[in-house]
Amino acid sequence: MTEPILEIENLSISFFTRMREIPAVMDFSVTVLPGEAMGLVGESGCGKSTVALGVMRDLGVNGRITGGSIKFKGRDLATMSEAELRRIRGSEIAMIYQEPMASLNPAMKVGTQLAEVPMIHRGMGKREAMERARRMVADVRLPDPDRILQAYPHQLSGGQQQRIVIAMALMAEPALLILDEPTTALDVTVEAGIVELVKELGRKYGTSMLFISHNLGLILETCDRITVMYSGEAVETGNVREVFQRMRHPYTQALFRSIPLPGADKNALPLVAIPGNFPLPHERPPGCNFGPRCNYFDKGRCDAAEIAMVEVPGDRHFSRCIRTREIDWDKPPEAAAKHAKTPVGDPVLRMEDVRKYYEVSASALFGGGDTRVVKANETLTFDAREGETLAIVGESGCGKSTFAKVLMGLETATSGTIMLYNQDIHDTPIQKRDTDTVSSVQMVFQNPFDTLNPSMTVGRQIIRALEIFGEGRNDAERHARMLELLDLVKLPREFADRMPRQLSGGQKQRVGIARAFAGGAKVVVADEPVSALDVSVQAAVTDLLMEIQRQNRTTLLFISHDLSIVRYLSDRVMVMYLGHVVELGSTDQVFSPPYHPYTEALLSAVPIADPKVQKKRIVLEGDIPSAMDPPPGCPFQTRCRWKSKVAGNKCETEVPPMVELATGHQIKCHLSAEDLASMEPVIKIAAE
């Protein structure tokens, strides 16, 4: 065995407050060998980032290592002086954070920031450092390195900023690279490019990696090994493909059952949510931390004493479960209740040729200059029917949220018609809409933390919505209806007296859903409603939305960039790019060839947590163009790999017509019927 780059043994980390010691990490061990990529996964609050900060010795004034050791190249980091740590940080151990702008100085040019790293850590001269910076910018596949080096961070897109941060981390050729959710804030297409880049650079420079993520599919594509954490402890570790195919801890198994894999069906094969809630650090149960939520819990054994890691058959495969040899791991889960497919009714919402343009001046701060137009939505035409789920997907900047604002009345359309039942609301702002119209179209927002009033109880916030919508004749009726809404979203009635700070993220999102349905909403716009939640909570919230839809025959417009969840719950899918609808059809039609070239790339970019799935790799080059200066002709032509198939320069001069390939399946593309028919599936499931 080669000597490990990183060796963590029985690590315990606590944070000390005035009230108590809060143990964040306990008895944690992991080994990373040279050139190896180790994935660290688990729910929010499980201790992943605390481990990373422990390795960097950056735990703040109230964080302390209380047990165990962290060895880097055989040396214990805990015994190093501040001067020794400063020499190692950035040169031998580098870290990439979730938000790239937190690592970049907005007042310095990119080239200067990159060159600083080898100048400080390697004593390199400025000219040589700038040459190295230019090579590294080319290595991270950014176009026109000379222009990038002279740019300021705000002049780059989010994906470009993250590539610069990766380049900065690799400038001194560190032995260990720690990545803490490096792609969470990025679009799925940009994420695919970053993942390919990280893998390629890891091979090129022989860098070992500790990759922290809650995305199991991303870990499968990026890492050699995996460690699963739960409530401060490592509960399973091993070869990544082995753990995915032969998991040996109940929590790992429960995680996989709560994420939508290809083949999942919301009616026939519903997701299985993990029961109960994640324990607070100072309220952990005796014995196994996962015990209260575990299907295999054995009272008197699982809660009798601390559980140690035990070796199981495989490649350095360990599990923190005393029943690992007793459980039948191949036994299928108890089937969740099956549901009949919700019958789809008549259209309740019709959009025809809807455009939304914004006028901005060249100098918006001081006025003056030529006025320019941002074309946020172009010729949107579709309908949404009673009881159906229509998913709207696409990258940031494609016009999804603008469309939602127009529908809600927060913006008015520039032209076109929006028929809600028999009323055209395209030019009616929310202030001028009657109460029935406002209550019938409601929204569930992405971040449940920002949508609740922190100074109002949960019950009062729901009652306030009932008052605005004119529900109930008196306070008693509204109070009774508020309790019914808590029942609807499966929250205990005693939560009515709780403040938002006393609720978890998933519970807050349920309150947001209850409030949306307070006025008997007929159309609900769900804008990334589960992206801020852990995968175990996502399953429960998704199942809740489906159940409410079945009861109320609600039309659900589900905005998302996560095509896995879209495939699971949607009836139809609308794909948007740069303000245009480029594909529209049933879920089966959109997820099977023929595809629009953009849909094909989107499907290829989705990380899937299943080793049996084989995917065609299509990494989009370049960023989505600006809506202020869209390309001529087809909006996707600047990034399309199929463009050469079209004769002449039609893609660059003509906007394609919307062509109906089959009943209900439309594609906006110049490709011939023969070329479309020749497309191969992006996702295939290998035979056992």
N, C-alpha and C positions, 0 to 999 in steps of 0.2 A: 504494500500500500504506500502510495506517495504521502509525504507529510502534509497534513491539512493546511490550507490557507487560513481558515477560520474554524476554531473548535470551541464551542460553547458547552459547558458542562454544569448541569444542575443549577442553572442561573435563577436567582430570585431578585426581583426589583420591586421596591415599594415607594409610594409617594406619601409624604407625611404632611397632614393638615393639623390645624389646631385641635380638631376633635379626635382624630384617630389616624392610625397607620392603614393605608390602603394598599394591599398587595396586588400589584398589576400583573406580574409574571412570577410563576412558581415552578421550580424543578424543571427548567427548560433546557433541553440539550439538542444541539444540532452540529453537524460537521459538514464543511464545504471543502472539497478537494480542489486542487489546481485545475482551472478550466471548466469547473462544474457550475451549473446553474441550479440553485436551490429555490423552489417556490415556497412562499409562506402564505397560507390562506386561512380564512376564518371570518367570522362576523365582526362588525364594528365593536370595539371595546374588548376584543379577545387578547390584545397585547402585542399584535404584529409590529406596529410602529414603535412601541416601547422597546422591543428587542433591538430594532434598528438604531434607535437613539442610544441604547445601552452600548452597542458596538462602537458608536461614534463618541461615546462618553459625553453626551449632550442631554442630560436628564433634568437640567434646570436646578434651581436652588433646593427644591423640596423632593427631588427624586434621588434614590440611593440604591446601589447594588447591595443587597443584604445577604447574599449567599451565592456560592458557585464561582465560576471563573469564565472569562472571555479571553481566549488566546488567539492572537494574530501572528501567524508564522512562528508559533511556539512561544511567543512572549505574552504574558498576562497584561492586558490593557489596563486593568485596575491598579496595577503597581507603577504605571508610567507617570512621569511628571507632566505638567502642563506643556512644558517646552518640547518634550518628546512627542506628545500627542499632536501638537501643532505641526511638527515635521511630518507626521504620518497622515494626518487629515488632508485630503486633497491631492496628496502625492501617491500614497500607497492604498488608502481607502477613500473612495469618493462616493457621494450620495446624490441621487437625483430625486427631487421632491415632486409632489403631485401637481403643484401650480408653478409653471415655469417662470412667471414674472416675479415670484418670490426669490428666485436665485439670480435674477439679472438686474443690473443697475440701470435705471431708465435714463440716466444722464451721461452714460458712457457708450461709445460706439462698440459694436459687437466685436470687432477685431481687437480693440484694446483690452476688452474683458477676457477674451480667449488667450491673448499673448501673456497676460498677467500670470497665468497658472504656471507655465514652465519657467518664467522669469523668477517667480518667487520660490517655487519648489525645486527647480533644477539649476538655478543660477544662469539660465540661458540669456544670451544677448537679445536685444529687441528685434534686430533684423531677422535672426534665426527663429525667434519665437513667432514673428508674424508669418514667416514662411510655413512654419509648422501649423499655425492657425489656418492658413489657406488650404493646406493639404487636408486638415481635419474637416473643414467645411465641405470640401469635395467628398470626403469619406462618408459624411452623413447625408450625401446625395441632395445637397441644396444647389439650385441652379445659380450660375453667375457668382462664384465665390467672392470676386473682387467687390461687387456691389453689396453683397451681404456683409462683408467685413466693414464697409463704410456706413452701414445702416445703424440706426438706433433700434432698440428692442421693440418699440411701439410701431415700427414700420414693418414688422414681420407678423405673419399669421400665428395662431396658437400652435399649429403643427411645426412651423418653422422655428418658433421660440423653443419648443421642446427639443428639437434636433440640435439647436445651439447649446442647450443645457447638457445634452448628452456629449456633444463635442467637447465642452468645457470639462466635464467629468473625466474624459479620456485623454485630455491634453498631456497629462503627466504619466500616462500609461500605468494606472493603478493596478495592483494585484487583485483588489476586491472592489466591486461596484455594487452599491445598494440602491435598488430602485423601489421607491415607495409610491405605489399606485401611479406610475408615470403616464398612463394613458387615459385615466378616468375622465378628464375634462375634454378629451378629444373626440372627434367624430370617428365612427367605426372604420371608415376608409383610411383616415389618417393613422388611426391606431394600427391597422394592418401594416402600413408602411413602417411605422416605428418599431413594431415587433420584428419584422424582417431585418430591419437595420440593427437592432440590439443583438439578434442572433448572429448576424454576419460579423459585426464588430467583435463580439465575444470570441468567435473563431479566429478572427484576424489577429487580435492582440493577446489571446490566451487568457482573457480576464475571467476570474471567478465572479459569480453573481448571486446576490440574495434578492430575489424578486418578490415584492410584497403586493398581493392583489386579492380582491374578493371574487375575481372572475376566473372560474375554474377552467374555462375553455382557453383563456389566455395563458394560464400556467401550463396546460397540456402542450400548447404550441411552442412555448418558450423554454421550458425547464427540463432538466434531466431527472431531478428528484423533487419531492414535495414533502412539506411538513404541514399538517393540519392542526390549527390551534383552536381551543375552546376555553373561554373563561380563564385565561392566563396560563394554560398548560398546553404542551404539545400532546395531542391525543393519538396521532398516527403519523408515521414517517416511512418513506420508502421510495423505490423507483417510481417515477410519475405514472407510467403506463400500468405498472403492476398494481399500484394503489387504486387507479381508476377502474381496473378490471376485476381486482380481487381485494376490495376494501375490507378491512378487518376491525373497524370501530363503528359502533352504532351512529355516532354523530356524522362521520364521513358518509355513511349510507343514507342518512336522513337528508344531508345536504344535496346529494345527487337526486333524491326523489322529489326535491322541491324546485328543481330547475327544469325548464322545458327543453327536452332533447328532440331531435327529429323523430316524428312518429307519435309524439304526445298529442292527445285529442281532448279538448276541454269537456266534451260530453261523454265519450267512451272511456278515456283514460285520464281523469283529472289529476293534477299535481297533488302531492301529499305534503301539506304544510307541517312543519315541526310544531308539536303542541307546546303550550306554555311560553314563557318569556326568558330571555337571557338573564342570568342572575347578576345583581350588582356586586362589585368586588368585595364589599363588606357583608354581603348576605349569601355567600356561597354555602351550599348544603354540605353536610358531612359526607365523607367518602368521595364518591364519584361526582364531579361537578355537573355532569350531564344527566345524572340519575333521575331527577324529577321529570325530565322530558323524554326519557328513554323507553322504548317499547320492550326492552329486555331486562328492565330493572328487577333485581331480586332483593327484596327487603331483608335486612340482616346480614347480607353479604356485600352488596354494592355500597351500602352506607356505613359499614362497620369501621373502616380505616382508610387512610390515604391509599390511592391506587398507584402502583408503579408501572412503568413501561415494561412490556414483556416482548420477547422476540417471537415473531411468527414466521412461517416458511416464506422464503423469498430473498431478494437482494437487499440486505440491511433493512429489513422490514420490521417495524416495531409498532405495538398498539398499547394504549393505556386502558385496557379492559380485562377484568378477571374472567369474563365469560367468553372470550374470543374463540376458544376451542369447543365451546358447547353450542354456539349459535349456528343454525343452518343458514349460511350466508346466501345460498342460491335460492332460498324460498322466496317466491314473489310476494310483494307487499299485499296486505289486505286491501281488496279493491275498494276505492272510494265510491260513494254513491254515484251511479250513472244517471245522466239526465237526457231527456229527449231534446233534440235540437229545437231551439226556439224558432217558431214559425215567423218568417219575415213578412211584414205587412206592406202597405202602400207607402210611397215616399212621403216623408214628413218635411224634408228639407231638399230644396233644389237650388243649385247654383248654375247660372248660365252666363258664360263669357265675362266672368268677374275679373276686374283689374283693380289693383291698388298701387298707385304711384305716390311717391313723396317728392316734393320739391325742396331742394336744399341749395343754399347759396355757396359759392366757392369759399367765402369767409364767413361762416355762420356765426362766429364769435363777435366780429366787428361790423357785419353787414357788408353789402356791396359785392362786386364780382358777378360773374355770370351764374344764372340759376341752372342747376343740373337736376336731372330726374332720376330717382331710384325706383326701378321697376320691381317692386317686391312680389307682386302676384300678376301673372299674365294669363288671360283667357282661361280661368278655372271654370270647368264645366263638369258637374257630377251631381248625383243625388244620393241621399241617405234614407233608408227605409225603416219603418217601425220595427223595433226588436232586433236590429242587426248591429254588428260591430264593424265599423269601417276604420281601418288603420291608415294613418297618413305617415309615410316614412320619407326620409331624406336627410342630407347633411345640414349642419348649421348654415343658415343663410339661404336655404332653399325656399323659404316663404311659409313654412308650417305655422309658426306662431303668429305671423301677420294675418294669415287666413283666420286663425282662431280669434284674434282681436276684432277683425271685421265682423265675424259671425256674432260675437258677444256684444257688439255695439261700442266697443272701446275705440274703434276707428270706423270710419265710413268708407265704403268702396268708391273708387273713382268712377267706375262704370259697371254695367252688367246688372243682373237681377239676382236677389237672394230671396227665395220664396220659403217662408216658414209656414207650413200649412197653406193658407190662401193669402198670406200677407207678404208684400215685398218690403224687406227691412234693410236693403242694401245701403240706403242713405239716411237711415234713422239712427242717430246716436243713442246710447243707453239712457241719457237723461230724458229723452223724448219718447221712450218706449213705455207702454202701459205695463202695469204690474204683472199681468198674465204672460206677456211676452218675455219679460225679464225672468220670471220664475220658471218658465218652460225651457229656457236655454241656460244651463249652468255649467260651471267649470270646476274641475279638480286640478289643482296646481302641482307642479313638480316638487317643490320643497315644502313639506308639511310644517317645517319649523318657522317659516316666514309668514304663514297665512292665518295664524291664530293670534288673537290679542293676549299678550302675556299677563295682563292684569284682570282678565275676566275668567270665570269658571267655565268649564266645558258646557254645562247645561245652559248658562246664561248666553253663551255665544250662539247656540242652536236656537234658543227662544228668540234672540234678537233677529235671526233670519226669518223665523215664523212671523214675527211682528211686521217686518218689512214686506213680506209676501201676503200679508193680510189673512194668515191662517189662524183659525180659532176665534171664538167670539169673546173669550175672556182669558185671564191669566191661567186659570185652572185647566182649561182645554189645551192651551199652548204647552203647559207643563206636562200634561199627559201625552201630547203628541211628541214632545222632546224625548220622553222616556221610550216611546215606541221607535223613534229614530235610532236611539242607542241600541235597542234590541235588533233593529234592522242591520246595523253594522257590527253586531256581535260584540258590543262593549258592555260590561256590567253596569247596571243602573246607578250604582254608587259612584261611578266616574263623573256623574253630573256635577258633583261638588268639588272635583279636583281642578287644579290649575294646570295649564299646558306643560309647565316645567316638570310636573310629576308623571308625565306620560312618555312612553318610548316613541321612536319615530313612526313605527307602524300604527300605534294607537292614535297618534296625532293625525295621520293620514285618514284613519277611519272617521275621526271627528270631521275632517274636511269633506269627506264623502257624505256624511250625515247632513251636514249643512247644505251641500249641493242639492240634496233630495228633499230639503225642508218644504219647498214650494211645489212638490210633485213634478219635478223636472221631466220633460219628455225627451230632450236632447241634452246629453252631457258630453262636454269636451274634456277629455282627460289628457292633459299635457304632461307627458313623461311622468305618470303618477307613481311609478314604482322604481324609477332610476335612482332615487336617493335612499332606497331601502335595501337592507341585506337580503340575500337570495332566499333565506328561510322565511322572511316576512313578505317578500314579493308574492310567493305562492298563495299566502292567506289573503292578501289584499286583492290579488287578481281573482281568486275564487269568489271573494265577496262581491266584486263588481259584476261578475257573471250571474251570481245568485239574485242580486237586486234587479239586474236586467231581465232575468226570467220572470220575476214577480211583477215588475212594473211595465214590461215591454218597452224599456227605454232604448232609445237610439244612442249608441256609444261611438263617439269619434275619438279614436285612440291615437294620439300623436306620440311617436316613439322612433328612436334610432336603433332599438334592439330588435332585430328581425327574429330572434328566437322566440321572444314573448309574443311578437306580432303573429308569427306562424301558429302559435298555440291558440290564441283567443280570437283572432279576427275571422270574419266571414268574407270580407272583401278587403283589398289592399290598393291604396292609391300612392304611387311613387312620384315625388316632386323633385325637380332639379331647377335651380335658379328661377323660381317663380312659376315654372311650367309643370303641368301634369304630364309626365312622360310615359306612364303606364298605369292602367286601371283594370282590375279584374278580380275574380274570386281568388281566395288564398291559394287554392290548388293551381290555378292558371298562372299566377304571378311567380310561384315557387318552382315551376317546371318550365323547361324551354318550350317555345321560343321566348327569350327575354328581351327587354330593352337593354342595350349594352350597359347602361348605368345600373339597372337592376342586377344584371349579371355580376358586376363589380361589387355591389353592395352585399350580395349573397356570399361571394367569395371572401369578403372581409370579416364575416361574423365568426368569432371564435366559438367552437362547439366542443363541449366537454365530453366527448365520446371517442375513444380510440378507434372504434369500428368505422367512423365516418371518414371518407376520403374526399378531400376538397381540391378543386382546381384553384391554383394561386393566381389571382389577378390583382396586382397592386396598382392603383391609379397614380399616375404621375401628375404633379402639379396640384394646385389648390383650386377650389371652386372660384370662378371669376366673380368680380364685383357686380352687384346688381345695378350700380351706377354706370358701369361701362361693360355691358354684356357683349359677348362675341357675336358677330353677325351670323346669320343662318341658324343651324341647330345649336341650342344652348350648350350641348354636351360635346361639341365637336373638338374642343381644345384638349380633351382628355380621352377621347374614344379610340379604342384599339381596333375597331371595325371600320373606321373611316375610309381606309384604302380600298374597301370592297365596293364603295359607291363610285360610279363613273363620274368623271369631271370634278368640278368643285362645288357640287350641289350642296354638300353639308355646310360649306362655308358661306353660301350665299342665300339659301332658302330655308325658312323655318319648315320642318317637316309637317305634313298633315297628320291628324290623328286617324290611324287605320284600325279597323275592327278585324282582328284575326279570327275570332270565334265569338259566339254569343256572349256579350258582356266583357270581352277581353280586348282592350284597346292599347295600342302602342304608337307613340309619336316618334317615327324613325323613317329614314330614307332607305334602309336596307330592303333588298328584294325579298319576296316570299321564299325563294330558294335559300338565300343566306340565312334568313330567320329559321327556316326548317332544319338547317345544318347544325344549329347550336346544340352543344352537348350539355348534359346536366352538370351544374357546378358542384352539387353535393351528392355523393353516392355512399350508400351504406354497404360495407364489405360483408361478404358471406361469412358465417361463423366457421 
